[in-house]
Amino acid sequence: MVQEGFKYYVVPLDLEEAGLGFNLFSIQNGCPKTVFLAEPYYWSCLIAFHPVNPDKAGVIREWTDLNIEIFFDKYTAPCPEPNFWKIEGDPSRYDVNITTGGENGNLSSWFKIVKTQNGYKFMYCPSVVCDHCRVVCKDFGISETDQSRLVLSDTPFEFTFRRPETLVNNDVATPVAALQDIASCNSDFTNQTIS
């Protein structure tokens, strides 16, 4: 179960293709930072979720509007903007970047977690802003131009969640093979639910 107030790694379903979740990079040597897939064999930045209407148990439910906060690792220079994700541009277009600098309650910063056949996906589809607002709903996917940048897409990026305390040696790079061993030994790795 995924809960508010806890930090998580987002683990790609295909562990051979990426590291453990997301990292932040500057496309034009500045801020805000753009969200990228971590390189293979490396840990990533942790993320946390802040739902618009948290339930009493703090459980994150599917299709709930929420803000996503990313925490800078020790190798990433921080930015003055908030660490909340936002879409950078018109959501009706493709290849729109996901960046830091989002704000709680801003239309560009509300996202959802949605169950897929094999795991979960992030979606931009805000529903809490206003009754008469017309919004475009799009999945988060990986850019076709550079194969690692997180963007709005018609091809969803699928993942599972993992709490850092359930992994070993989380301050250093760990081979993906070790993570696969953990996944094969721990049924919670693939069966975590958010509802």
Salt bridges, closest charged atoms under 4 A:
ASP55 OD2 - ARG61 NH2 2.98
ASP65 OD1 - LYS112 NZ 2.82
GLU69 OE1 - HIS50 NE2 2.74
GLU88 OE1 - LYS86 NZ 3.47
ASP95 OD2 - ARG149 NH2 3.13
ASP139 OD1 - LYS121 NZ 3.00
ASP146 OD2 - ARG149 NE 2.95
GLU165 OE2 - ARG163 NH2 2.35
